[in-house]
Amino acid sequence: DMIMDRLYEEAIKKKELSTNEEIRGLIKKMMDKIVVVSEKGAAIEEGKKKGLFGGLAKNKIVLTPLEREKIEYDIIKNIVGGGPLEPFMRDPYIEDVHVITGQNVHLVHKIFEMVKTNVFIDEKWAPTFSQEFSEKIGSPVSDGQPIADGTLPDGSRVNIIHSKDVSLKGPTMTIRKFSETPISVTQLIKWGTMSAGIAAYLWLCLQYGRSVFVCGETASGKTTTTNAIIPFIPPEKKIYTAENTPEVHVPHPVWQQLLTRSTGPKESHVDLTDLLDAALRSRPDYIIPGEVRGIEARVVFQAMQTGHPVITTFHAGSVTKVIQRFTGHPINIPKPFMDNLDVILIQMAVERKGKRIRRVLSVEEIEGYNKEVDAIMSRRAFEWNPVDDTHLFRANRNSYILEEKIAKNAGFEDRMQIYEEYDLRKKILERMVEEGIMDYYEVVKIIWTYYREGIDGLPFSV
């Protein structure tokens, strides 16, 4: 308490800081000013009480090196970090953090799945904790405004429900962790989320400007898959992203990154529709909305109609549901316009042999609108077999997208040659997995080297 009182006295003399790094630096400087470190900390403090020391030491708090380190860590953890949740925020194997008042904090772990911790948020402290945490995301909660959504400086998504009138057990919080380094496509192949064949197919789709929607239910890994396949876009292309929270990661040098704004006066708000409208005037090669949910999807289809490939995520568990949601209220895309979309990838979190895993269930090609039956026609390119946990290329030598959309427009004399390109890319991906090349940026480097130099530039034989 004495140290905190002294820190507050020093802090009010300082200018307002804007970043967590600046705040950390200030705390360290202020600790240097008010603390003396000595292995004989307790003895010196006793001597100060007896008046044995004067000068500077008299006005400073004496701590041992371990005490100084621990207290400084606790202060930074509580002011800048996540307080009691900080260890979980630093653990790269944790995906989600779930906080419910009066219960132990639970985690979703990449290996151990749902885990109960020994961290307990009691009813007395929970309201203060939720209010303090909401300030870290720039969206303070109160009884009048009990729900807040936002993003931590590290990119993690936070949802807070504060008032007991709304959340009967008391304040609750869900944190979806953000990974600074995205998961690579080779890692997804190794995990079995998708096959090398699916990845090779998506490689061709993104290289040749096809629009791909990654769809699935909540926590199915849609954003992870999207980030993993973005490096398939040729490196010289301009990428335009539009998001509510920054989750999409683009390694390309020409990346126009836009975020919505919902704070300040209403007239200053910028929503996803505004950003997508602006995209059409920014001359991007590819448009990547992090996620489409509502009427902004109309602008997405307008962009695809004007020749802009779009990669995005969408909440739906099947192709039928995707089409129903896009053609139904409130989005209302006319059915004949659905053929502007090329590929729908369906991904889910499924139970297999008592373990929860993420799998691409199917990859569907949109062929177009059939007026006679008033329906959107699609063709299944890939399908997951849950019995042996493999993916079958059902459209092998019979792919509408590869033959009619890619081979035709890319100038192949014989459209069936596209399958040779598919086989080559599949082999490259399989070789990367065999060589243990899992790092995201290493995978990016190899894919882009192939674009520039062909197979001769690869660091392994194919």
N, C-alpha and C positions, 0 to 999 in steps of 0.2 A: 504493500500500500504506500509506503514511504517513497519508493522509487516511482510509482505511478503518479503520485502527487507532484514530485519534482519534474517528471516528464511533462505533465500537463502545464506546469508553470513555464517550462521552456518552450513548449509547442505553441502557446498563444502569442509568442513573440515572433514566430516564423511566418513566412508567407504561405498561402494556400498551395498545396501540391496536387498535381493532377494524375500522377502514375504511382502504382504500387512500388516500383523500384525507387522512386524519389522518397516515398514514405519510409521504406526500409532503410535507405541511406540516412535519412534524418534521425530515425530512432537510434541507429548505431552511433551517430555523432553526438546525440544528446546523452546517450549512455556513457560515452567517453568523457563527457563534461561533468557528469554527476557521480561517476563511479571510479574508484581506485581498485585495481586488481592486485591481490597479494595472497600468497599461500597461507599467510598468517592473518587472514581476514578477521576472525573472531577476536584474536588477541589485540589487534589494532583498534577494533571497535570498542573493546573494553578500556583500552588506554585513552581513547578519545573521551569517553565518559568521565574519566578521572582527570581530564585536562592535561594529559601528557603530550598531546600533539597540538600544534598550531598551524597557521598558514593555510595552504590549499587543502591539505588532508583533512583539516577540521571540518570543512564544508562539503566533503565528499563522503559517499557511502562506500564502505570497504567490503569487497566480495572476493571470494576465491575464484580462480579461473573457471571452475566448473559451475559455481553459482552464477557468475556473470553470463556464461554461455546459456545456461538453462533459463534464466530470467529473461534474457534478450530473446531467446527462441519463443518463450510463452507470450511475450508482449507482441512480437511480430505476428505470431500465429493468431492471436485474438483480434488484433487491429487490422491486419492486412489479409491474413489467411482465413481459413475456415473454422477457426476455434477448435472445438473438440473433433470436428470432421477433417481437420487438416491432414492427418496421416492417410486417410482414405483418398483425399484429393491427390496425394503424391504417389499413390500406388498405381502403376500402369496396368495392373491386372484387374482393376475394379472398373466396371462399366457404369453402374448406377448406385446411388446412395438414397435410401429411403428413411425419412425421419417422421415418426408419429409420436406425438406427446404421450408421455407415460409408458413408453415402450423402449426396448433396446433398439438402437439403430441397426438396420439390415442393409446388406450389400448384395449386389449381383456381381459375382466374381467370374472371370473368364474361364476358370478351371473348375472351381468348386460351386458355381452357380449361386443360389441364394444362401447367404451366410448371416447368422446372428452375431452381433458384436457385443462387447461389454460396455459400450458407450450408451448411457441412459440419459434421455432428455426429460427432466421432471416438469410437472405442471406449473410450478412456481416460476421457473426460469424460461420456459418455452416461449412465451409471448415476447420477452425481451430479445431472445436469441433470434426469433424469426424476423423481428423488426430490424435488428442489426444486420442480419444477413441480407435482407431485402435492400438495404442501403448499398450493399456491395454490388448489386446488379442495377443500381440506379432507378429502382422502382419501389419506393417505400410503401409498405403495407400499413393498414390501420383498420379499425372496425368499420369505417366508412368505405374503404377500398381494400377488401380482404384478400383479393387474389392478385398475384403478381407473377409475371413471366419475364425472364431476362437472361442475360449471359454474363458469366464471370469473365475476368480479364484473360483467363486461359482458354476461353471458348466454350466451357461447359455450360449446358442449358439448365436453368433453375426454374422450378414452379413452386410457389409458396401459397398456401391457403391459411390465412391468419386467424380470422375471427372464430370464436367458439359457436357463434350463431350459424356459421356455415359449416365448419369442421367440428363435429360434435365432441370429438376426443381432445380438441385443442389444436394448435397450429401443426401443420404438416408440411413437409418439404420433400421434393424429389429433385435430385441432381443427376443429370445425364452427362457423364464425363466426356471430355473432348480429348482426343489423342493428337498431340502436336505433329507427330509423324504418322501419316495415314498407313493403313494396312495395305500391303501390296497385293496385286492380282495373283502373284505366285503363292503368297501365303494363303489366299482364299482357295487356290487349287489344292495346296497341301492339306488344308483343313477339310477339303471335300465340299466346301460351300458351292463351288461350281467346278466343272471339269475343264481341262485344258482345251477341249473342243469348244465349249461355250465361250471361253475367253478368246479363242482364235476367231470365232464368229463375230463377237463384239468388236474385236480389233478391226476386222474388215469393215464392219458397219460404221465405226467412228472415223476410220481413215477416209472413207468415201462419203462422208456427210449424210449419214442416215440418222433419223431421230429415234431415240431410245428412251422409253419410260421404265424406270425401275420401280416396281409396285410390290406392295405387301402390307401386312398389318403392323401395328406398333411393335417396335423392338425386334423387327425381323432382319435388320442389318442393311436397310436400303441405302442409307448415306454411306456406309462403309463400302458397299459394292460400287456405288457411284464414284467415290473418290478413287477406288482401285482401278477403274476402267478409263478415267479421264486421260491418263498418259498415252492411250491409244490415239488420241487426236494428234495429228502432225504438229511438231514443235513450232512451226512458223505461223500457225493460225492465231488469230485474235479471239480470246475467250471473254465473254461477258457473263458475269454471275450476278444474280439478284436474289437476296435472301432476307428473311426476318432476323435470323441469327446466323453468324458466320460459321458454317459447318463445311462448306465445300472447299476443298483444297486443290489448287491448280498450279502445277509446276511450270507452266508456260511463261515465257518472258513478257508477253503482251497479254496481261490479265487485267481487265477492267472490273473491279470488285465493288459492288453496290449493296447497301443495306437500307432497309426501310427505317423510317423514323416515326415514332408514335408519342414522343414527348414534346412539351412546349405547346404553344397555341395550336388550335385545331387546324387553322389555315396553313400551318407550317408542316403538317404531317405528310409523310411520303409513304404510300403503300406499295405493294408488289405490282399492282397494275400500273402505277406511275412509272416504276422502274422498267417494266417490260415495254411500255410505250416508248420510253427513252431509248431502249435497246435498238428499236427499229431504226432510229436516227443515228446510231453510233457505229454503224457498219461493222458489226462483229461477224466473225466466221462461224462461231458456235455460241448459242445462248444456253446458259445453265441456271434456271431457277432452282434454288435448293429444294423447294417443294411447292407443288400447286395444290390448292384445296378448293378454291371457289371460283368466282367470276374471272379472276386473272387468267384462268385457263383459256378463255376466249382469245386473249392477246397471244398466248402461247401458240394456239392454232393459227392465228393470223400470221405469226412469225414463220411458222412452218410452211404456210401457203406462199409466202414471199421468198422461199428458198433458204431459210435459216435452219440448220439442224438444231434440234433442242434435245438436251439430256436433262431429265428431272426425275424426282420421286413423287409417288402418289399413293395414298392410302386406299388399298383395295386388295382383296385376297384371291381374285381370279380375273381372267380376261373378261368374262361376262359382267362382273361387277364394275370393272374399269369402264367398259362401254356404257353400261347403265348410268353410271355417275356422270360421265362426260356428256351423254346425250339427254340426260334428265335435268330437272330443275335443281339448283339454280344456274348450272353452267350452260345447258342448252346448246351444245354443239350440234349442228345439223348432221345427220347420219352420213350424207354424201361427203362431208368434209373429214370424216375420220380416217380416210386413207392418206391424209397428210402425215399421220403417224405410221412409222415403219415397224417398230419392234416393241413388244411389251414383255418385260422380264418379270416373272412372279417369284418372289422369294418369301420364305416363311421360317419361323422358329418352330421346329417340330420335335416330338418325343420319339426317340428311337433307342430301344434296348435300355430304357430307364434313364436316358441322358437327353438333355435338351440341346439340340443342334440347329444351326441355320443352314438351309439348303435352298438353292434355286430349284423350284418345283417344275417350272416350264419356261420356255422361251417361245413366244408366239409372234408370227408374222401377220401383219394386217394387209390383206389383199385388196379390200375395197368394199364398196356398198353394192349389194344386190337388190335392185329395185323390185324384182319379181316377188321376193320373199320379205322385202323391207328389213334387211338384216345386214350387219357387218360381217364379212367373210374373213376368217383367219385360218392360218395353217400352223400347226405345232411343229416347231423346228427341233426343240430339245425337250426331253421329259425325264424327270427323276424317277428311278425305280427304288422304292423304299426297301424292297426285299434284300437286294445286294448293295444298296447305297451307291449306285452308279447313274450316270446320265447317258441317255441314248440319243444319238443324232438321227432323229426320225426323218429329217428333210435332206438327208445325204443324197446328193444327185437329184434333189427335187425341191430345192429352196427357191421360193418366189423372190425373196429379197436379194439373195446372192446372184441369181441368174437374171432377173428382170430389172432390178434396181441398181445393182452394183456392176456386174459384168457388162451389161448393156451400155451403161453410161460411162464406164471406164475404158471402153474401146476394145474389149477382148474380141478377137475374131471368132473364136469358139467360146461360147459362154460357159461351157463345162470346164474351161481352164481355170475358172475361179476356184474350183475345188482343189486345184494344185496349190494355189495361193493359200487357201484355208489349211491344207495339210502342212505346208511349210511353217506357217505361223504357229500351228498347234505343236509342231516339233520344237520350235524355238522355245515356247513356253514350257514344254516338258523338260527340255534340257536345262532351263534355268532352275526348275524345281529339283532336278537330279543333282545339279551343282550346288544346291543349297543357297541360291541367290534369292533372299527373302526381303532384303532391305528395300524400302519403297524407292529411294533415290537411285539405288543401283539398278533396279528394274527399269526405271525411267531412262537412265543412261543407255541401257542396252537396246530398248525399243527405239529410241531416237537415233542411236548409232545405226541400227538396221535401216531406218529411213534414209540416212545420209549415204551409207556405204554398202548396204546390202549385207548378204551373209558373210562376205569376206571381212567385214569389220567386227564380227561377233567374237567374243573371247573364248568361244568353244566351237567344236565342230557340230554340224547339223546333218 
